[in-house]
Amino acid sequence: MGRATATRPSKHDGDEGGFTLVELVIVVTVIAVLLSVAMTTFLGSRQKAQDRAAQTSLRVGLTAIRSAYIDGQSYLTAATQLASVEPSLTYSTSPGASSSGREDIAVNAVDDQNVGMSVLAADGVCWELFDSASGGTTYGSRPHRTSTTCQAPGSALSATTW
């Protein structure tokens, strides 16, 4: 009588399919690289949007104070009228006031002809402008500021644009 022998199933028998560990690691690595590129792009866009929002608030504030300036030819008087001219923003007009966010503008009415304004963006950049009735508007920014260090400038800034 013949002896029956059992055969071991081969690794390649049947329709079992799958991925090897190396293939899975490569796919996960590619996905991680793509996600890191997407996140970097997203965060850069978010910071730019926060900066533009703060700059827009400053421009609206500048338009408001110029409108009030026309009536009395004095930035000192105009600073007290800002809330009624543009109520969508808040204004800090006390000496040494700081901006606490993009809708809170610090105003420094130096004299009848000169005013400085600043606003704190969500990313910590303090955006500034200085308007002189005789010398035009100058602009600037300072990074890494807080709600206690984003004060309106008291003199002309170095740039003519942001």
C-alpha positions, 0 to 999 in steps of 0.5 A: 500500500502506498503511503499518503503524504500531505502536502503543505500549501504553497505561499502562492496557492489560491487567490489570496492577495494583499500588500506587503508591509513595504508597500504599505509603508511607502503608501503611508509615507507618500500620503504624509508628504502630501499632507505636509505640503497641503498643511504648509500651503493652508497655514501660509494662506491663513496667515496672509488672510489674517494680515489682510483683515487687519490691514483692511480694518486699518484702512477703514479706520483711516477713512473714518478719521479722515472723514471726521478730520474734514469737519474740524481740520483736527485729528485731535477732535476727529479721534473723539468722533470715530465711534460715530463715524465708523461704528463697526470698529472699536477705537482705543484713543487713550494715551499709550493705548494698544490694539487687542485685535483686528477690530480694535484700532489703537489711535494716537492723535499726536496733534491737529495734523498728525495721527498714528494708528495700529491694529493687532492681527491674529498672527501677532503682527502689529500693522501700523500707519501714520497719517500727516495732513501735510506729508501723506501716509506712511506704513509699517509692521512689527512682528511678535506683538501682543495686545499690550505692545501693539501701540499706535506710532507717534511719528512717521514710518519708513514705508509708503506701502505695506 
